[in-house]
């Protein structure tokens, strides 16, 4: 694939990118995962990005920045289990680079069909009941490292291939490997989301497959969404499960639409 450096597509709707970034940032902050999968369909069918590879590369870059903001807040709150998070994320870094490289070699429409499948898995996982047992005092050891590294590698590969944050895979992966609480896993997962998103977007950027103007619009919107997340979360208190199921249905419907558009 020849690099397309400095490519600017005509007719892009930057206001839609800002508005969509705000919605995605809000969903990520409120639900802790899953929202990033809406970024690529938004860029393709709302903003007007024509190349699926550019949409994936640009959305991965924006997700990484938004996750970094969330990570800063969670770290200040003391929720991040850094040793476990760094082992998982470090192992997955190589996987995300490999996944991104493979995805760039695949035809754009075929890649969208795979992306639709990933969206369906995200939506399905969000319909599963969520529990919060676990050890809040988990500590890294050799046994946990041997479980964290392979899990991180596999999740990083999937995140790089699909160009998504991968939080819906990282959180259960951290919980299964370490036994940490859901709150700690959600916070610690942001380390991997930042690493995977950065690696994926850098790989795409090296091939000229990131639209930096659209990226800036998404990030600006994401900041607005993060600011609005606090009041929205308080209003959803006691109804979070219902809201999460409605969001999951939206993801599943979007997956069906992406698959239909890719196959038509």
Secondary structure, 3 states (H helix, E strand, C coil): CCCCCCCCCCCCCHHHHHHHHHHHHHHHHHHCCCCCHHHHHHHHHHHCCCCHHHHHHHHHHHHHHHHHHHHHHHHHCCCCCHHHHHHHHHHHHHHHHHHHHHHHCCCHHHHHHHHHHHHHHHHHHHCCCCCCCCCCCCCCCHHHHHHHHHHHHHHHHHHHHHCCCCHHHHHHHHHHHHCCCHHHHHHHHHHHHHHHHHHHHHHHHHCCCCCHHHHHHHHHHHHHHHHHHHHHHHHCCCCHHHHHHHHHHHHHHHHHHHHHHHHC
